[in-house]
Amino acid sequence: MDQFRRHYYEVVFERDFNKKKGAAFQDFFSEIMGKGYPGDFIRTRPWGSSGDRKNDGYLKSQRILFQVYAPNEMTERKAITKVEEDFHGALPYWEAFFDTWTFVHNSREGLGPGLVKKLLDLDSGYPEIKIQTWDYDVLRKECFRLSEKDIAALFGPAPSQRDFLNLGFEDLKIVLKTIARQPAPKEPDLSQVPQDKIDINRLSENTASLIQAGRTKSTLVGDFFDGWPDPQFGDEVVQAFKAKYEELRGAETQPDRIFQELQMFAGGEIRQDTGHEAAVLAVLAYLFDHCDIFEDSVEGDQQ
């Protein structure tokens, strides 16, 4: 896998990890594990009145039983109660088959102290069973153990250099018309972006790589605006992005996460072909370089 594809998939993985909740996050976990351990990982789903018997997946060779959670979607008390119920509920049905019980979660901010204590209590109270947690970093490592073919099957193919070279107005037209439907105020600020903008905004190397790739054809975006019959169209697009950016920044969203949200805002949550994805990055690169998206001075630096 070349460096750009790795950066691209790193961003897509982070975006999906942050975005998927509940059953969608469990499916995300199961897809990664199923591709990483074919014939070994057993995906489990609820079946009739018996449910899933407190089993969200089982790794036979390592005798690991997984339970998948989205703890940020519930109170700490509810999360603690669920852990208690799931662990003890699994024992009567699965105890003979597992030595490790794994708590898989999607909380990037970490776990609350009450939930951590509950997991430690279970670990000390059942010395014959290892209690462990899998978080973002562990699942990311599992994902990038996969072959590039399997990663592409999970996330779709990454745009290639050829996709950027073949990028044309029709690709941009589809993306821009989608964004332009968003309600937006008038009078955009099209200030020039300083070269140190990536550093000022504390964007990662992965995100910087995507912006740099988009810059390859970002001038097409400006040409498109100039040639569009409605002279207000470009202004409306910029203001739609600006409003979305301000909404995300106001919610204290992390810088890389803001870029990912803007990526979905431009192209939709369902990924499409690589030409479309390349067009999305070209639009974002243009807006990053030429418009009031992200901060362009130290005084506007994010905290």
N, C-alpha and C positions, 0 to 999 in steps of 0.2 A: 504494500500500500504506500503510495507516495505521500509526501508531507501534506499537500493540500487536502487530499482525501481524508487523511487522518484528522486534520483540523476540522474539516467539514463534519465528519461523523462524531467527533467529540462534542461539537455544538448541538448536533441533532440529538445525541444521547442525553445531554444535559437538559435540553428543551423537553424531551419526552418524559424524562424522569420527574421533572418539576411539574409537568402539566397533567400527567395521568393520575387519576384518583380511583379509589375503591377497586371495583372489578377490573377496570382498565389497567391499573397498576399491577394487579395480580397477573393479568394476561401478559403484560410487558415482561415481568419477571419470568413467567413460565416459557415465553418464547425464547428468551436468552438461554435459560437452562436447558430447554429441549434441544437447542442447536449445539450447546456446549457439551452436553452429555447424552448423545443419541443412544437410545436403547438402554439407558441407565436411569435417567431422570424420568419419573412417572408423574405426569400431570394429573391432578385430581380436581374434579368438579362436583358440585352438589348433585345428588341423585335422589329425586323423590323426597319422601318424608325423612329419610335418614341424613340428608344433607351431605357434607363431605367428611363427616366424622372428625372434624378438627384437623384436617390434613389439606394443606394448600399445595402440596408437592412433596415427592419423596425421592431421595437420591440413594438408590439401592446399594451401590458399591461402598458408600461411606456411611450408610445407615443413618442418614440425616432426614429428619422430618421438618418441613418448613411450614411456618404460619406467616402470612403476609398481612401487613397492617398499613394504614394511613393515619398515624396518630394525631396529626394536625387537624383532622376532620372531627375529632371527638375531644371531650374534656379529659383531663388527666385521670380523674376518678373512673370514668367509663373505660378508658384504655387499660387501666390497672385491672378492672373487673374482667374485661375481655381476655387479657392475658391469663388471669387465674382460671377462668372458665375453659379457655382453649387448651391450656396445658393439661389440666386435670381431666378434661373431657377426652383428650387424646390417649391417656394412659390405658383405659380399659380395652380399647380397640387396637392400638398400635404399639404398646409398650414392648412387646416381644421382638419388634422389628427395628427399633431405633435406639441409638446410643447418644445422639445429639439432637436437641430441639433448637431450631433456629428461628429467631425473631427477625423477619425481613421488614424494613420500614422505609418510607420515603420522606422522612423529615430531614432536610438539609441542615436545620438549625440544631439538631441533636434532640435528645429525649429529656423529658422532665425528670426531676430528682425522684419523685414518687415512683415513676415507672422504672427508672434505673434500679431503685431499691428492690422493687418487686422481682425483677429479673435476677438480681444478686441473691435474694432470699430463696428463689427457686433453685439456683445453682448450688447454694450451700445446703439446702434442705433435701436435695436429691443427688448425692455425690456420684451415684451410678450413672447419671445422665448429665452430659455437658450442655450447658445453656449458653448460646452465643447469639450475637446480633450481626445482621448484614445491613449495611447502610449504603449510601451513594458510592463511596470509594470501592467497597467490595464488589458491588454489582457492576460498576464501571470496569473493574479488572476482569470480571467474568465475561463481560461483553467483548472487550478488546483482545481476549484470548481467541475469539472466533476467527475464522478465515474471512477474508474480504468478501467472498461470495456470500457467506452467511450474514455478515453485517449488512450487505446490500439488500439481502432478502428481508431483513428486519426493518431497515429504514428507507429502502429505495436506493437506486444508484446515485452516486455523487456526480455533480456536473464535472465534465472534463474540460480540458483546454479547448477542445474542438467545439464543445457546446458554447463557450464564450465567443469563439471566433465566428460561429454560425448564428449568433444572436442577432435578431432583426427586429424591425419595428412591430411586427405582428405580436411577438412575444411580449414586448413592452406594452403594447396597446391593451392586451387582455389584463395584465397586472394593474396598469394605471387606471383603467376604467373601473376596476373593482374598488380600488382605493378611493377614487373620486366620488363614489356614491356615499361616502361617509359625510355626515354634516360637519361643516367647518366654518370658522369665521373668515373674514376677508383680510386683506393687507398683510401678506407674508413678509417675513424678514429673511432675505436671501443673502445673508452675510457669508463672506469667505471663511472657510474653516482653516485654522492654523495647522501646521505640520505636526505639532505636538499634541493634537487632539486626542489621539488614542491613549497617550500617557496621562493626560489630564483627566480623562474619563475612566481610567483604571480598567480598561478592557484587556481581556486575556490575549495571549498569542493566538489562540484558536480563532477568536472573533476578529482580530486584526488581519489574520490570513484570509478570512472570508471577505472582508472589506477590500483588501488589496486585490483579490481576484475579481471582485465586482468592478473595480476601477478600470480594468482592462477595456471595458466597453461602456463605462458610465457616461461618456460624452454623448452616446446615442440618446440618453434620457433627455439631456438638454436640447438636442436637435429635435427630438420628438415634441417637446413642449413648444419649441419655436415654430414647428410646422403644423401644429394642431389648429384646426379652424377656430376653436373657441379660445381666445387669448386669456381667459380667466382660468382655463383648465389646470395649468401648471400651478397657479396660486392655490387653487382648491386642494390639489393633491398635497402640496407642501403643508397647508394648514391642517389637513386631516392627520398627517403624520405628526405635526407639532402638537396637536391636541392629544393624540395618543401617547406621545412621549411624555408630555407634562402629566398626564394621568398616571402613568407608570412611575415616574420620578416622584410624584406627590405621595404615592403609596410606598415610598422608600424601597423600590425594587432594585435589586443588585444590577450593576451596569451590564454584565453579560446577559442576564435574564431580560433586561430591557431590549437588547438587540434581538434576542430570540422571539420575544413577543412582537416586535416590529416585523420580523421575518414572517410570522404567521399572519399578522395584520395585512401584509402586502400580498402574500400568496395563498392564504387560507390554511387551515389546520391540516387538511388532507394534502399530502405531498403529491406532486404531479410529475410530469416527465422532466428530464434533466435540463432541457431548454428553458422550461418555465422556471425552474429553480435558479438557473443562471440569470434569467431576467430579473428575478426578485433581488438577487445580490447586486446586480447592476443598479437597480433603482435605489437600494439602500446605500450603496457607495456614493452615488450622486448626491443623495440627500445628506449624507454624512459630510461630504466635502464642501457642499455649496449652500446648505440650508441650516436653519436654526434647530437642528436635531442633535442631541447631546450638547455638552458644554464646550465652548470654544475659547475660554479664557480661565486663568487661575481663579479669578474672582467667582466664577460660576462652578467651580469644582464641586463634585459630589462628595458628601460626607459619608 
